[in-house]
Amino acid sequence: MRKRKHPLYGFAVILVTATAVILLVRHFHIQDFQIVKPGVLYTSGQPRGMDYTRLRYRYHLATIVNTRPVSEHREQNWYSEEIIWAKNNEVNYIEMPLEKKDYFPNKQMQDEFLSIMADKNNLPVLLHGSSDDKRVAMLAAVWLEKGQGCSVEETTKVVEKIIDDRKLTEAEVKFIRDLAK
C-alpha cells in the first residue's frame, strides 16, 4: 500500500520556493534603475548594501551623484554607508542636493552637472535620489538636451521612463521645453 503524502506538503514546497524567488529578485533589484546611455549615465533610487558593489562591477561606475539634501541624510544610515563605500572603492562622490518640492535644478546646478558629465574621468555616472525620481529625471533632462543635443521629444521619452512611465506635469514639460532655448 502506498503512503499518501500530506496535502500541505506540496503547498509548503510551493510557498518556500516562491519566497526564495521573491527574495532573490528583491536582492538583485536596484530601485528605479534605468540606463540613460550605456557606459555614460545611469539613474536609480537610493542604492542599498550590495547594490553599490553590483553597480560598480556590472556598470564600472566612476562617479555617484547624489541629489538628496542633508535633511534626508539621516534615514537608516544610508549616507554614511554610501560615503564609506565610495571612498573604499575609489568612486567619486558628488552631492547635488535638490529638495523634493523644488526639484528643478537652477542654472548653476545645471552647469555643474554638465561639467561633471563632460569630464571623461567621471564616467560612467550613477545619478540617484530617493524613491521619487523627479529630481534625477530633471537633471538627466538637462544632460540629454544640453549635453547630448537630444530633442524635446527624445528627452521627454527618457524622462517619462525614469519617472515610471507617468505623464509629465505641466511644470516638467515647460522645464524640458525651456532647456531647448
Backbone torsions as a table, in degrees:
resi	resn	phi	psi	omega
1	MET	NA	132.0	-178.6
2	ARG	-79.0	143.7	176.4
3	LYS	-79.7	137.8	176.1
4	ARG	-88.0	134.4	177.1
5	LYS	-75.7	146.9	178.7
6	HIS	-67.2	134.2	-176.4
7	PRO	-61.6	-25.5	-180.0
8	LEU	-79.0	-15.4	-179.9
9	TYR	-60.4	-48.3	179.3
10	GLY	-62.8	-41.9	177.8
11	PHE	-61.7	-42.4	-179.5
12	ALA	-64.0	-41.0	179.2
13	VAL	-63.6	-44.2	179.3
14	ILE	-64.2	-42.6	-179.8
15	LEU	-63.0	-44.4	179.4
16	VAL	-65.5	-42.9	179.2
17	THR	-63.4	-45.9	179.9
18	ALA	-62.9	-41.6	178.3
19	THR	-62.0	-43.5	179.5
20	ALA	-62.8	-42.3	179.6
21	VAL	-64.2	-45.3	179.7
22	ILE	-61.1	-44.5	179.7
23	LEU	-64.2	-39.8	178.3
24	LEU	-65.9	-42.9	179.1
25	VAL	-62.6	-45.8	179.2
26	ARG	-63.9	-35.3	-179.1
27	HIS	-65.7	-36.0	-176.8
28	PHE	-100.3	7.7	-179.5
29	HIS	-101.6	126.1	176.7
30	ILE	-102.1	123.1	-173.8
31	GLN	-53.7	125.7	175.2
32	ASP	56.3	30.0	-178.8
33	PHE	-70.7	132.1	177.1
34	GLN	-138.6	142.6	173.0
35	ILE	-96.2	110.9	179.1
36	VAL	-81.7	-49.6	173.8
37	LYS	-147.1	116.4	-176.0
38	PRO	-53.9	134.0	178.4
39	GLY	77.6	1.2	-177.4
40	VAL	-128.0	-59.6	-174.6
41	LEU	-138.3	128.6	175.5
42	TYR	-126.0	150.3	177.1
43	THR	-127.8	154.9	177.3
44	SER	-164.1	171.5	167.1
45	GLY	-77.2	-162.8	-178.3
46	GLN	-71.1	116.0	174.5
47	PRO	-67.2	157.7	179.1
48	ARG	-139.5	149.1	170.9
49	GLY	45.4	-117.5	-176.1
50	MET	-73.5	-8.5	178.2
51	ASP	-54.9	-41.7	-178.2
52	TYR	-59.6	-46.2	-178.7
53	THR	-66.0	-43.5	178.1
54	ARG	-60.9	-42.9	179.2
55	LEU	-65.1	-40.5	-178.6
56	ARG	-62.9	-47.0	-174.7
57	TYR	-84.1	-29.1	178.7
58	ARG	-82.1	-38.3	-174.8
59	TYR	-114.2	1.7	175.0
60	HIS	56.6	44.4	-177.9
61	LEU	-54.5	137.9	174.2
62	ALA	-110.5	-25.2	-175.1
63	THR	-144.7	141.2	170.9
64	ILE	-113.9	127.8	174.5
65	VAL	-113.0	118.4	-177.1
66	ASN	-101.8	123.5	-179.8
67	THR	-94.9	1.2	-176.8
68	ARG	-82.1	133.6	179.3
69	PRO	-76.5	167.5	-178.4
70	VAL	-54.6	-35.2	-178.5
71	SER	-60.1	-19.1	179.0
72	GLU	-100.3	-1.4	-172.8
73	HIS	-74.3	-12.5	-173.9
74	ARG	-95.4	0.9	-179.7
75	GLU	-71.5	119.8	169.6
76	GLN	47.8	27.9	172.7
77	ASN	63.7	16.5	-177.1
78	TRP	-63.8	-33.9	-175.9
79	TYR	-62.5	-50.2	179.2
80	SER	-61.2	-42.4	178.8
81	GLU	-58.8	-44.4	-177.7
82	GLU	-66.9	-45.7	-179.8
83	ILE	-61.5	-48.0	-178.9
84	ILE	-63.5	-44.4	-179.4
85	TRP	-61.9	-45.9	-179.0
86	ALA	-60.0	-44.7	-179.7
87	LYS	-63.8	-45.8	-178.6
88	ASN	-67.0	-24.0	-177.3
89	ASN	-108.9	13.8	177.5
90	GLU	52.9	44.4	176.8
91	VAL	-107.9	130.5	177.5
92	ASN	-62.1	141.8	178.6
93	TYR	-127.1	121.6	-176.6
94	ILE	-128.6	132.7	176.9
95	GLU	-101.8	129.6	175.5
96	MET	-133.2	74.6	-172.3
97	PRO	-67.2	130.5	173.8
98	LEU	-128.7	133.9	177.9
99	GLU	-73.2	150.9	179.4
100	LYS	-61.6	-36.9	-176.8
101	LYS	-81.5	-31.7	-179.7
102	ASP	-117.5	75.6	-168.6
103	TYR	-95.8	8.1	177.9
104	PHE	-89.8	121.9	-178.9
105	PRO	-69.3	137.7	177.7
106	ASN	-76.8	176.2	-176.5
107	LYS	-58.2	-42.8	-179.4
108	GLN	-62.5	-44.1	179.2
109	MET	-67.8	-37.8	177.0
110	GLN	-59.5	-47.7	-179.8
111	ASP	-62.7	-40.0	178.8
112	GLU	-63.4	-43.7	180.0
113	PHE	-67.1	-40.5	177.2
114	LEU	-62.6	-35.9	177.3
115	SER	-65.9	-42.1	177.2
116	ILE	-60.7	-46.4	-177.2
117	MET	-70.6	-25.3	-180.0
118	ALA	-77.7	-19.2	-179.4
119	ASP	-85.3	109.5	-177.0
120	LYS	-57.6	-26.6	178.8
121	ASN	-68.5	-17.5	179.4
122	ASN	-88.4	-12.2	-173.5
123	LEU	-89.8	145.4	-5.4
124	PRO	-77.5	156.9	-175.9
125	VAL	-113.5	137.5	167.7
126	LEU	-104.0	118.0	177.5
127	LEU	-102.9	116.7	-177.7
128	HIS	-133.8	155.6	173.3
129	GLY	-128.1	-141.5	174.6
130	SER	-102.9	-145.4	-179.0
131	SER	-75.9	-15.4	175.3
132	ASP	-87.8	133.1	-171.6
133	ASP	-97.8	-1.5	-171.6
134	LYS	-61.7	-43.9	-177.4
135	ARG	-63.8	-46.5	179.3
136	VAL	-63.0	-43.4	-178.2
137	ALA	-62.3	-39.9	-178.3
138	MET	-69.8	-38.1	176.2
139	LEU	-69.0	-37.7	176.2
140	ALA	-62.4	-39.0	178.2
141	ALA	-61.5	-41.0	177.9
142	VAL	-57.4	-49.3	-177.8
143	TRP	-66.2	-41.8	-178.7
144	LEU	-61.3	-46.5	-176.9
145	GLU	-79.1	-49.1	-174.7
146	LYS	-84.5	-31.6	-177.1
147	GLY	-94.8	-28.4	-176.3
148	GLN	-113.8	-9.1	179.5
149	GLY	72.2	23.5	178.8
150	CYS	-70.2	152.0	177.1
151	SER	-75.0	167.5	176.8
152	VAL	-59.7	-41.0	-179.2
153	GLU	-65.3	-45.4	178.6
154	GLU	-62.1	-43.9	-179.7
155	THR	-63.5	-44.0	-179.5
156	THR	-59.3	-42.3	179.1
157	LYS	-59.5	-46.1	-179.0
158	VAL	-66.5	-44.0	-179.6
159	VAL	-62.1	-42.4	178.1
160	GLU	-61.5	-36.2	177.5
161	LYS	-67.4	-41.2	179.5
162	ILE	-63.7	-38.0	-178.7
163	ILE	-96.3	37.2	171.8
164	ASP	61.6	40.6	172.7
165	ASP	58.5	27.6	174.5
166	ARG	-90.1	159.9	176.3
167	LYS	-68.1	141.4	178.2
168	LEU	-74.2	148.9	175.1
169	THR	-74.4	165.3	177.5
170	GLU	-59.8	-39.9	179.8
171	ALA	-64.3	-38.4	179.1
172	GLU	-68.1	-42.3	177.9
173	VAL	-62.0	-44.3	179.4
174	LYS	-62.6	-43.2	179.7
175	PHE	-59.6	-46.3	-179.3
176	ILE	-64.8	-42.6	179.1
177	ARG	-64.4	-41.2	-179.1
178	ASP	-66.3	-24.2	177.6
179	LEU	-64.8	-30.2	-177.6
180	ALA	-74.0	-14.8	-177.0
181	LYS	-78.1	NA	NA
